Amino acid sequence: MSARDAILKRLRERTDGPLSAPESDFTVMTKRGWNQAERLESFERWITSVHGEVIHAGRGDWTAALARILEAKGIRRLALGRDHPVAAEARAALAESAVELVDVNRDIETWRREQFESVDAGLTSTRGGIAETGSLWLWPTPDEPRLISLVPPIHIAVLDAEAIADTFFDVVERHGWAGGMPTNALLVSGPSKTADIEQTLAYGVHGPRELVVLIRHEGSPPQGT
């Protein structure tokens, strides 16, 4: 009998009954009670505090806002998926533009140098945001691999305003991670940053130097955004 089997055998043969999980109070991690406007304000305040950029647009005209972002930042080669509705809408809107749309659903070995050296930006969808920390959460797929949010110098992330949750705990609970945790979830809280021994902060050393969050609203964006 292995040491592992011996330990499990002793646990199964406990004389004082089976083990049970202790009562836990998770209210400190949830129950902020914010409405959608408060969640949006908190999310934007935190993500812009770490050099994230937020652009608001209506759901019907967000691709026009995307085109303006690409022009303003001089983006000529944009990496994006094909199957996700965000990627499909972006491709349709940019089909006649001067921006080259780069397919990402490829074996990384076939375009490693291209991705690291000549792609200006990556466009991704998001599964939601976290108001308490100003974070995005992404669930990469073969159509939207994680590298398009981690390698190009600019990451453009499309977020639906109603998908912002109060806390990370709320995300885990609401989406049932305990029963089916994603194998490759990403939390993004601003552009890539690092500091040297003198605590001088630098952006873009290990990933995107810019993060642009394009928040889509039902109807028109709130006044003042």
Secondary structure by P-SEA (a helix, b strand, c coil): ccaaaaaaaaaaaccccbbbbccccccccccccccaaaaaaaaaaaaaaabbbbbbbccccaaaaaaaaaaaacccbbbbbcccaaaaaaaaaaccccbbbbbccccccccaaaaacccccccccccccccccbbbbbbccccccccccccccbbbbbbbcccccccaaaaaaaaccccccccbbbbbcccccccccccccccccccccbbbbbccccccccccc
